[in-house]
Amino acid sequence: MRYEARHSETRGWYVVSDEGHLAHVPDPDTHQVRAAVFEREEDAQRCALELTRLGTLS
């Protein structure tokens, strides 16, 4: 599965799968699972690349 970063005026930067599902990741502070929504493009891009990389390992 592949992931990509997208931008929305209301959401900011977020990460979705190639199937159109919003990705969920552990929050770095609380470790609770949350939607992959970011303030910065760089963070969203990094998340998308890492999720794609992890998906190719399975």
PQR file with spaces between the fields and no chain letter, atoms N, CA, C, O and H, PARSE charges and radii, in Angstrom:
ATOM       1  N    MET     1       0.854   -1.179    0.000 -0.4000 1.5000
ATOM       2  CA   MET     1       0.000    0.000    0.000 -0.0000 2.0000
ATOM       3  C    MET     1       0.894    1.234    0.000  0.5500 1.7000
ATOM       4  O    MET     1       1.947    1.265    0.637 -0.5500 1.4000
ATOM       5  N    ARG     2       0.450    2.237   -0.723 -0.4000 1.5000
ATOM       6  CA   ARG     2       1.199    3.494   -0.794 -0.0000 2.0000
ATOM       7  C    ARG     2       0.406    4.591   -0.088  0.5500 1.7000
ATOM       8  O    ARG     2      -0.821    4.532   -0.001 -0.5500 1.4000
ATOM       9  H    ARG     2      -0.405    2.212   -1.241  0.4000 1.0000
ATOM      10  N    TYR     3       1.120    5.580    0.408 -0.4000 1.5000
ATOM      11  CA   TYR     3       0.516    6.712    1.106 -0.0000 2.0000
ATOM      12  C    TYR     3       1.000    8.000    0.488  0.5500 1.7000
ATOM      13  O    TYR     3       2.101    8.061   -0.057 -0.5500 1.4000
ATOM      14  H    TYR     3       2.116    5.628    0.338  0.4000 1.0000
ATOM      15  N    GLU     4       0.177    9.032    0.572 -0.4000 1.5000
ATOM      16  CA   GLU     4       0.584   10.338    0.064 -0.0000 2.0000
ATOM      17  C    GLU     4       0.068   11.437    0.990  0.5500 1.7000
ATOM      18  O    GLU     4      -0.947   11.285    1.669 -0.5500 1.4000
ATOM      19  H    GLU     4      -0.718    8.982    1.016  0.4000 1.0000
ATOM      20  N    ALA     5       0.802   12.546    0.992 -0.4000 1.5000
ATOM      21  CA   ALA     5       0.403   13.722    1.763 -0.0000 2.0000
ATOM      22  C    ALA     5      -0.488   14.592    0.890  0.5500 1.7000
ATOM      23  O    ALA     5      -0.205   14.800   -0.290 -0.5500 1.4000
ATOM      24  H    ALA     5       1.627   12.669    0.440  0.4000 1.0000
ATOM      25  N    ARG     6      -1.552   15.092    1.470 -0.4000 1.5000
ATOM      26  CA   ARG     6      -2.464   16.011    0.777 -0.0000 2.0000
ATOM      27  C    ARG     6      -2.712   17.221    1.666  0.5500 1.7000
ATOM      28  O    ARG     6      -2.464   17.190    2.871 -0.5500 1.4000
ATOM      29  H    ARG     6      -1.782   14.923    2.429  0.4000 1.0000
ATOM      30  N    HIS     7      -3.207   18.289    1.044 -0.4000 1.5000
ATOM      31  CA   HIS     7      -3.471   19.507    1.803 -0.0000 2.0000
ATOM      32  C    HIS     7      -4.920   19.938    1.620  0.5500 1.7000
ATOM      33  O    HIS     7      -5.489   19.847    0.532 -0.5500 1.4000
ATOM      34  H    HIS     7      -3.408   18.314    0.065  0.4000 1.0000
ATOM      35  N    SER     8      -5.492   20.406    2.718 -0.4000 1.5000
ATOM      36  CA   SER     8      -6.852   20.940    2.713 -0.0000 2.0000
ATOM      37  C    SER     8      -6.834   22.248    3.491  0.5500 1.7000
ATOM      38  O    SER     8      -6.150   22.360    4.508 -0.5500 1.4000
ATOM      39  H    SER     8      -5.029   20.480    3.601  0.4000 1.0000
ATOM      40  N    GLU     9      -7.576   23.227    3.020 -0.4000 1.5000
ATOM      41  CA   GLU     9      -7.650   24.513    3.720 -0.0000 2.0000
ATOM      42  C    GLU     9      -8.216   24.345    5.127  0.5500 1.7000
ATOM      43  O    GLU     9      -7.828   25.078    6.037 -0.5500 1.4000
ATOM      44  H    GLU     9      -8.131   23.137    2.193  0.4000 1.0000
ATOM      45  N    THR    10      -9.118   23.400    5.317 -0.4000 1.5000
ATOM      46  CA   THR    10      -9.732   23.224    6.637 -0.0000 2.0000
ATOM      47  C    THR    10      -8.967   22.254    7.527  0.5500 1.7000
ATOM      48  O    THR    10      -8.944   22.439    8.744 -0.5500 1.4000
ATOM      49  H    THR    10      -9.433   22.804    4.578  0.4000 1.0000
ATOM      50  N    ARG    11      -8.340   21.224    6.960 -0.4000 1.5000
ATOM      51  CA   ARG    11      -7.629   20.209    7.749 -0.0000 2.0000
ATOM      52  C    ARG    11      -6.155   20.503    7.930  0.5500 1.7000
ATOM      53  O    ARG    11      -5.566   20.115    8.939 -0.5500 1.4000
ATOM      54  H    ARG    11      -8.360   21.073    5.971  0.4000 1.0000
ATOM      55  N    GLY    12      -5.558   21.174    6.979 -0.4000 1.5000
ATOM      56  CA   GLY    12      -4.105   21.290    6.961 -0.0000 2.0000
ATOM      57  C    GLY    12      -3.552   20.114    6.161  0.5500 1.7000
ATOM      58  O    GLY    12      -4.191   19.651    5.216 -0.5500 1.4000
ATOM      59  H    GLY    12      -6.037   21.489    6.160  0.4000 1.0000
ATOM      60  N    TRP    13      -2.381   19.635    6.532 -0.4000 1.5000
ATOM      61  CA   TRP    13      -1.746   18.509    5.845 -0.0000 2.0000
ATOM      62  C    TRP    13      -2.199   17.212    6.481  0.5500 1.7000
ATOM      63  O    TRP    13      -2.277   17.104    7.705 -0.5500 1.4000
ATOM      64  H    TRP    13      -1.862   20.011    7.300  0.4000 1.0000
ATOM      65  N    TYR    14      -2.499   16.217    5.641 -0.4000 1.5000
ATOM      66  CA   TYR    14      -2.922   14.913    6.148 -0.0000 2.0000
ATOM      67  C    TYR    14      -2.411   13.830    5.208  0.5500 1.7000
ATOM      68  O    TYR    14      -2.006   14.109    4.080 -0.5500 1.4000
ATOM      69  H    TYR    14      -2.435   16.304    4.647  0.4000 1.0000
ATOM      70  N    VAL    15      -2.437   12.583    5.694 -0.4000 1.5000
ATOM      71  CA   VAL    15      -1.892   11.458    4.943 -0.0000 2.0000
ATOM      72  C    VAL    15      -3.007   10.460    4.665  0.5500 1.7000
ATOM      73  O    VAL    15      -3.756   10.078    5.564 -0.5500 1.4000
ATOM      74  H    VAL    15      -2.766   12.356    6.610  0.4000 1.0000
ATOM      75  N    VAL    16      -3.105   10.041    3.399 -0.4000 1.5000
ATOM      76  CA   VAL    16      -4.109    9.061    2.991 -0.0000 2.0000
ATOM      77  C    VAL    16      -3.436    7.916    2.237  0.5500 1.7000
ATOM      78  O    VAL    16      -2.365    8.073    1.649 -0.5500 1.4000
ATOM      79  H    VAL    16      -2.496   10.351    2.669  0.4000 1.0000
ATOM      80  N    SER    17      -4.101    6.754    2.272 -0.4000 1.5000
ATOM      81  CA   SER    17      -3.613    5.598    1.518 -0.0000 2.0000
ATOM      82  C    SER    17      -4.058    5.714    0.070  0.5500 1.7000
ATOM      83  O    SER    17      -4.889    6.556   -0.271 -0.5500 1.4000
ATOM      84  H    SER    17      -4.971    6.626    2.749  0.4000 1.0000
ATOM      85  N    ASP    18      -3.497    4.859   -0.778 -0.4000 1.5000
ATOM      86  CA   ASP    18      -3.899    4.858   -2.181 -0.0000 2.0000
ATOM      87  C    ASP    18      -5.333    4.351   -2.352  0.5500 1.7000
ATOM      88  O    ASP    18      -5.897    4.443   -3.442 -0.5500 1.4000
ATOM      89  H    ASP    18      -2.822    4.176   -0.501  0.4000 1.0000
ATOM      90  N    GLU    19      -5.921    3.819   -1.281 -0.4000 1.5000
ATOM      91  CA   GLU    19      -7.325    3.408   -1.299 -0.0000 2.0000
ATOM      92  C    GLU    19      -8.243    4.519   -0.789  0.5500 1.7000
ATOM      93  O    GLU    19      -9.459    4.343   -0.726 -0.5500 1.4000
ATOM      94  H    GLU    19      -5.463    3.744   -0.395  0.4000 1.0000
ATOM      95  N    GLY    20      -7.654    5.673   -0.423 -0.4000 1.5000
ATOM      96  CA   GLY    20      -8.438    6.824    0.003 -0.0000 2.0000
ATOM      97  C    GLY    20      -8.744    6.891    1.488  0.5500 1.7000
ATOM      98  O    GLY    20      -9.546    7.721    1.915 -0.5500 1.4000
ATOM      99  H    GLY    20      -6.665    5.816   -0.475  0.4000 1.0000
ATOM     100  N    HIS    21      -8.106    6.017    2.295 -0.4000 1.5000
ATOM     101  CA   HIS    21      -8.355    6.005    3.731 -0.0000 2.0000
ATOM     102  C    HIS    21      -7.378    6.932    4.459  0.5500 1.7000
ATOM     103  O    HIS    21      -6.182    6.940    4.171 -0.5500 1.4000
ATOM     104  H    HIS    21      -7.454    5.343    1.948  0.4000 1.0000
ATOM     105  N    LEU    22      -7.899    7.702    5.392 -0.4000 1.5000
ATOM     106  CA   LEU    22      -7.057    8.551    6.235 -0.0000 2.0000
ATOM     107  C    LEU    22      -6.181    7.658    7.108  0.5500 1.7000
ATOM     108  O    LEU    22      -6.679    6.749    7.772 -0.5500 1.4000
ATOM     109  H    LEU    22      -8.871    7.696    5.627  0.4000 1.0000
ATOM     110  N    ALA    23      -4.883    7.918    7.104 -0.4000 1.5000
ATOM     111  CA   ALA    23      -3.951    7.126    7.910 -0.0000 2.0000
ATOM     112  C    ALA    23      -4.070    7.510    9.385  0.5500 1.7000
ATOM     113  O    ALA    23      -4.433    8.639    9.715 -0.5500 1.4000
ATOM     114  H    ALA    23      -4.478    8.656    6.564  0.4000 1.0000
ATOM     115  N    HIS    24      -3.765    6.569   10.255 -0.4000 1.5000
ATOM     116  CA   HIS    24      -3.729    6.796   11.695 -0.0000 2.0000
ATOM     117  C    HIS    24      -2.367    6.370   12.217  0.5500 1.7000
ATOM     118  O    HIS    24      -1.841    5.326   11.833 -0.5500 1.4000
ATOM     119  H    HIS    24      -3.471    5.652    9.987  0.4000 1.0000
ATOM     120  N    VAL    25      -1.805    7.185   13.094 -0.4000 1.5000
ATOM     121  CA   VAL    25      -0.457    6.956   13.618 -0.0000 2.0000
ATOM     122  C    VAL    25      -0.440    7.237   15.115  0.5500 1.7000
ATOM     123  O    VAL    25      -1.317    7.939   15.618 -0.5500 1.4000
ATOM     124  H    VAL    25      -2.233    8.033   13.407  0.4000 1.0000
ATOM     125  N    PRO    26       0.557    6.693   15.845 -0.5600 1.5000
ATOM     126  CA   PRO    26       0.672    7.015   17.269  0.2800 2.0000
ATOM     127  C    PRO    26       1.101    8.470   17.471  0.5500 1.7000
ATOM     128  O    PRO    26       1.998    8.958   16.783 -0.5500 1.4000
ATOM     129  N    ASP    27       0.466    9.149   18.402 -0.4000 1.5000
ATOM     130  CA   ASP    27       0.863   10.512   18.763 -0.0000 2.0000
ATOM     131  C    ASP    27       2.231   10.432   19.439  0.5500 1.7000
ATOM     132  O    ASP    27       2.413    9.608   20.336 -0.5500 1.4000
ATOM     133  H    ASP    27      -0.263    8.753   18.961  0.4000 1.0000
ATOM     134  N    PRO    28       3.198   11.263   19.038 -0.5600 1.5000
ATOM     135  CA   PRO    28       4.539   11.181   19.622  0.2800 2.0000
ATOM     136  C    PRO    28       4.578   11.507   21.121  0.5500 1.7000
ATOM     137  O    PRO    28       5.485   11.060   21.824 -0.5500 1.4000
ATOM     138  N    ASP    29       3.616   12.271   21.608 -0.4000 1.5000
ATOM     139  CA   ASP    29       3.617   12.642   23.027 -0.0000 2.0000
ATOM     140  C    ASP    29       2.833   11.662   23.891  0.5500 1.7000
ATOM     141  O    ASP    29       3.308   11.243   24.947 -0.5500 1.4000
ATOM     142  H    ASP    29       2.880   12.633   21.037  0.4000 1.0000
ATOM     143  N    THR    30       1.642   11.298   23.448 -0.4000 1.5000
ATOM     144  CA   THR    30       0.765   10.456   24.278 -0.0000 2.0000
ATOM     145  C    THR    30       0.784    8.988   23.874  0.5500 1.7000
ATOM     146  O    THR    30       0.360    8.128   24.645 -0.5500 1.4000
ATOM     147  H    THR    30       1.256   11.638   22.591  0.4000 1.0000
ATOM     148  N    HIS    31       1.276    8.691   22.663 -0.4000 1.5000
ATOM     149  CA   HIS    31       1.297    7.337   22.098 -0.0000 2.0000
ATOM     150  C    HIS    31      -0.099    6.792   21.808  0.5500 1.7000
ATOM     151  O    HIS    31      -0.246    5.607   21.507 -0.5500 1.4000
ATOM     152  H    HIS    31       1.621    9.390   22.037  0.4000 1.0000
ATOM     153  N    GLN    32      -1.122    7.636   21.893 -0.4000 1.5000
ATOM     154  CA   GLN    32      -2.480    7.266   21.509 -0.0000 2.0000
ATOM     155  C    GLN    32      -2.577    7.348   19.985  0.5500 1.7000
ATOM     156  O    GLN    32      -1.963    8.222   19.373 -0.5500 1.4000
ATOM     157  H    GLN    32      -1.003    8.599   22.137  0.4000 1.0000
ATOM     158  N    VAL    33      -3.332    6.459   19.378 -0.4000 1.5000
ATOM     159  CA   VAL    33      -3.503    6.486   17.926 -0.0000 2.0000
ATOM     160  C    VAL    33      -4.389    7.669   17.548  0.5500 1.7000
ATOM     161  O    VAL    33      -5.428    7.908   18.164 -0.5500 1.4000
ATOM     162  H    VAL    33      -3.832    5.749   19.875  0.4000 1.0000
ATOM     163  N    ARG    34      -3.958    8.405   16.523 -0.4000 1.5000
ATOM     164  CA   ARG    34      -4.693    9.581   16.063 -0.0000 2.0000
ATOM     165  C    ARG    34      -4.621    9.647   14.547  0.5500 1.7000
ATOM     166  O    ARG    34      -3.795    8.987   13.919 -0.5500 1.4000
ATOM     167  H    ARG    34      -3.114    8.211   16.023  0.4000 1.0000
ATOM     168  N    ALA    35      -5.501   10.456   13.973 -0.4000 1.5000
ATOM     169  CA   ALA    35      -5.462   10.684   12.530 -0.0000 2.0000
ATOM     170  C    ALA    35      -4.144   11.360   12.163  0.5500 1.7000
ATOM     171  O    ALA    35      -3.625   12.177   12.924 -0.5500 1.4000
ATOM     172  H    ALA    35      -6.173   10.993   14.484  0.4000 1.0000
ATOM     173  N    ALA    36      -3.614   11.021   11.013 -0.4000 1.5000
ATOM     174  CA   ALA    36      -2.335   11.570   10.550 -0.0000 2.0000
ATOM     175  C    ALA    36      -2.556   12.949    9.928  0.5500 1.7000
ATOM     176  O    ALA    36      -2.550   13.109    8.707 -0.5500 1.4000
ATOM     177  H    ALA    36      -4.035   10.357   10.395  0.4000 1.0000
ATOM     178  N    VAL    37      -2.750   13.940   10.802 -0.4000 1.5000
ATOM     179  CA   VAL    37      -2.964   15.331   10.388 -0.0000 2.0000
ATOM     180  C    VAL    37      -1.807   16.148   10.951  0.5500 1.7000
ATOM     181  O    VAL    37      -1.442   16.000   12.117 -0.5500 1.4000
ATOM     182  H    VAL    37      -2.755   13.811   11.794  0.4000 1.0000
ATOM     183  N    PHE    38      -1.231   17.011   10.115 -0.4000 1.5000
ATOM     184  CA   PHE    38      -0.026   17.747   10.487 -0.0000 2.0000
ATOM     185  C    PHE    38      -0.147   19.213   10.116  0.5500 1.7000
ATOM     186  O    PHE    38      -0.900   19.578    9.213 -0.5500 1.4000
ATOM     187  H    PHE    38      -1.527   17.131    9.167  0.4000 1.0000
ATOM     188  N    GLU    39       0.598   20.044   10.817 -0.4000 1.5000
ATOM     189  CA   GLU    39       0.652   21.471   10.499 -0.0000 2.0000
ATOM     190  C    GLU    39       1.614   21.744    9.349  0.5500 1.7000
ATOM     191  O    GLU    39       1.396   22.656    8.552 -0.5500 1.4000
ATOM     192  H    GLU    39       1.209   19.747   11.550  0.4000 1.0000
ATOM     193  N    ARG    40       2.677   20.950    9.266 -0.4000 1.5000
ATOM     194  CA   ARG    40       3.725   21.217    8.280 -0.0000 2.0000
ATOM     195  C    ARG    40       3.747   20.161    7.175  0.5500 1.7000
ATOM     196  O    ARG    40       3.562   18.971    7.430 -0.5500 1.4000
ATOM     197  H    ARG    40       2.854   20.209    9.914  0.4000 1.0000
ATOM     198  N    GLU    41       3.976   20.616    5.958 -0.4000 1.5000
ATOM     199  CA   GLU    41       4.064   19.705    4.814 -0.0000 2.0000
ATOM     200  C    GLU    41       5.180   18.682    5.009  0.5500 1.7000
ATOM     201  O    GLU    41       5.009   17.508    4.679 -0.5500 1.4000
ATOM     202  H    GLU    41       4.126   21.582    5.751  0.4000 1.0000
ATOM     203  N    GLU    42       6.311   19.117    5.537 -0.4000 1.5000
ATOM     204  CA   GLU    42       7.454   18.220    5.720 -0.0000 2.0000
ATOM     205  C    GLU    42       7.094   17.032    6.612  0.5500 1.7000
ATOM     206  O    GLU    42       7.509   15.904    6.346 -0.5500 1.4000
ATOM     207  H    GLU    42       6.450   20.070    5.805  0.4000 1.0000
ATOM     208  N    ASP    43       6.324   17.288    7.668 -0.4000 1.5000
ATOM     209  CA   ASP    43       5.936   16.211    8.572 -0.0000 2.0000
ATOM     210  C    ASP    43       4.987   15.225    7.887  0.5500 1.7000
ATOM     211  O    ASP    43       5.104   14.014    8.074 -0.5500 1.4000
ATOM     212  H    ASP    43       5.987   18.204    7.884  0.4000 1.0000
ATOM     213  N    ALA    44       4.061   15.739    7.104 -0.4000 1.5000
ATOM     214  CA   ALA    44       3.121   14.883    6.381 -0.0000 2.0000
ATOM     215  C    ALA    44       3.855   14.050    5.336  0.5500 1.7000
ATOM     216  O    ALA    44       3.581   12.859    5.191 -0.5500 1.4000
ATOM     217  H    ALA    44       3.965   16.723    6.952  0.4000 1.0000
ATOM     218  N    GLN    45       4.780   14.661    4.613 -0.4000 1.5000
ATOM     219  CA   GLN    45       5.556   13.930    3.601 -0.0000 2.0000
ATOM     220  C    GLN    45       6.383   12.827    4.251  0.5500 1.7000
ATOM     221  O    GLN    45       6.432   11.706    3.745 -0.5500 1.4000
ATOM     222  H    GLN    45       5.002   15.629    4.731  0.4000 1.0000
ATOM     223  N    ARG    46       7.029   13.138    5.362 -0.4000 1.5000
ATOM     224  CA   ARG    46       7.854   12.154    6.076 -0.0000 2.0000
ATOM     225  C    ARG    46       6.996   10.979    6.544  0.5500 1.7000
ATOM     226  O    ARG    46       7.408    9.825    6.428 -0.5500 1.4000
ATOM     227  H    ARG    46       6.990   14.049    5.774  0.4000 1.0000
ATOM     228  N    CYS    47       5.817   11.265    7.066 -0.4000 1.5000
ATOM     229  CA   CYS    47       4.891   10.228    7.522 -0.0000 2.0000
ATOM     230  C    CYS    47       4.463    9.346    6.353  0.5500 1.7000
ATOM     231  O    CYS    47       4.461    8.121    6.473 -0.5500 1.4000
ATOM     232  H    CYS    47       5.482   12.203    7.160  0.4000 1.0000
ATOM     233  N    ALA    48       4.103    9.950    5.231 -0.4000 1.5000
ATOM     234  CA   ALA    48       3.661    9.196    4.058 -0.0000 2.0000
ATOM     235  C    ALA    48       4.769    8.282    3.551  0.5500 1.7000
ATOM     236  O    ALA    48       4.511    7.127    3.210 -0.5500 1.4000
ATOM     237  H    ALA    48       4.104   10.945    5.133  0.4000 1.0000
ATOM     238  N    LEU    49       5.984    8.778    3.498 -0.4000 1.5000
ATOM     239  CA   LEU    49       7.111    7.961    3.044 -0.0000 2.0000
ATOM     240  C    LEU    49       7.371    6.794    3.990  0.5500 1.7000
ATOM     241  O    LEU    49       7.617    5.673    3.545 -0.5500 1.4000
ATOM     242  H    LEU    49       6.194    9.716    3.775  0.4000 1.0000
ATOM     243  N    GLU    50       7.319    7.052    5.281 -0.4000 1.5000
ATOM     244  CA   GLU    50       7.572    5.990    6.260 -0.0000 2.0000
ATOM     245  C    GLU    50       6.480    4.929    6.233  0.5500 1.7000
ATOM     246  O    GLU    50       6.781    3.737    6.290 -0.5500 1.4000
ATOM     247  H    GLU    50       7.120    7.963    5.643  0.4000 1.0000
ATOM     248  N    LEU    51       5.227    5.338    6.149 -0.4000 1.5000
ATOM     249  CA   LEU    51       4.136    4.358    6.067 -0.0000 2.0000
ATOM     250  C    LEU    51       4.241    3.523    4.791  0.5500 1.7000
ATOM     251  O    LEU    51       3.993    2.318    4.818 -0.5500 1.4000
ATOM     252  H    LEU    51       4.983    6.307    6.103  0.4000 1.0000
ATOM     253  N    THR    52       4.604    4.149    3.683 -0.4000 1.5000
ATOM     254  CA   THR    52       4.789    3.416    2.429 -0.0000 2.0000
ATOM     255  C    THR    52       5.944    2.423    2.564  0.5500 1.7000
ATOM     256  O    THR    52       5.842    1.276    2.129 -0.5500 1.4000
ATOM     257  H    THR    52       4.805    5.128    3.661  0.4000 1.0000
ATOM     258  N    ARG    53       7.037    2.875    3.168 -0.4000 1.5000
ATOM     259  CA   ARG    53       8.197    1.986    3.370 -0.0000 2.0000
ATOM     260  C    ARG    53       7.812    0.792    4.229  0.5500 1.7000
ATOM     261  O    ARG    53       8.149   -0.347    3.905 -0.5500 1.4000
ATOM     262  H    ARG    53       7.120    3.806    3.521  0.4000 1.0000
ATOM     263  N    LEU    54       7.112    1.049    5.316 -0.4000 1.5000
ATOM     264  CA   LEU    54       6.697   -0.045    6.209 -0.0000 2.0000
ATOM     265  C    LEU    54       5.746   -1.007    5.507  0.5500 1.7000
ATOM     266  O    LEU    54       5.776   -2.213    5.752 -0.5500 1.4000
ATOM     267  H    LEU    54       6.839    1.974    5.579  0.4000 1.0000
ATOM     268  N    GLY    55       4.905   -0.466    4.637 -0.4000 1.5000
ATOM     269  CA   GLY    55       3.972   -1.311    3.883 -0.0000 2.0000
ATOM     270  C    GLY    55       4.669   -2.238    2.909  0.5500 1.7000
ATOM     271  O    GLY    55       4.177   -3.334    2.639 -0.5500 1.4000
ATOM     272  H    GLY    55       4.881    0.514    4.438  0.4000 1.0000
ATOM     273  N    THR    56       5.804   -1.820    2.380 -0.4000 1.5000
ATOM     274  CA   THR    56       6.536   -2.673    1.444 -0.0000 2.0000
ATOM     275  C    THR    56       7.316   -3.759    2.167  0.5500 1.7000
ATOM     276  O    THR    56       7.723   -4.739    1.542 -0.5500 1.4000
ATOM     277  H    THR    56       6.204   -0.930    2.599  0.4000 1.0000
ATOM     278  N    LEU    57       7.534   -3.611    3.460 -0.4000 1.5000
ATOM     279  CA   LEU    57       8.248   -4.625    4.238 -0.0000 2.0000
ATOM     280  C    LEU    57       7.370   -5.820    4.569  0.5500 1.7000
ATOM     281  O    LEU    57       7.879   -6.918    4.794 -0.5500 1.4000
ATOM     282  H    LEU    57       7.204   -2.815    3.968  0.4000 1.0000
ATOM     283  N    SER    58       6.048   -5.621    4.603 -0.4000 1.5000
ATOM     284  CA   SER    58       5.160   -6.723    4.988 -0.0000 2.0000
ATOM     285  C    SER    58       4.846   -7.642    3.853  0.5500 1.7000
ATOM     286  O    SER    58       4.111   -8.613    4.030 -0.5500 1.4000
ATOM     287  H    SER    58       5.635   -4.729    4.420  0.4000 1.0000
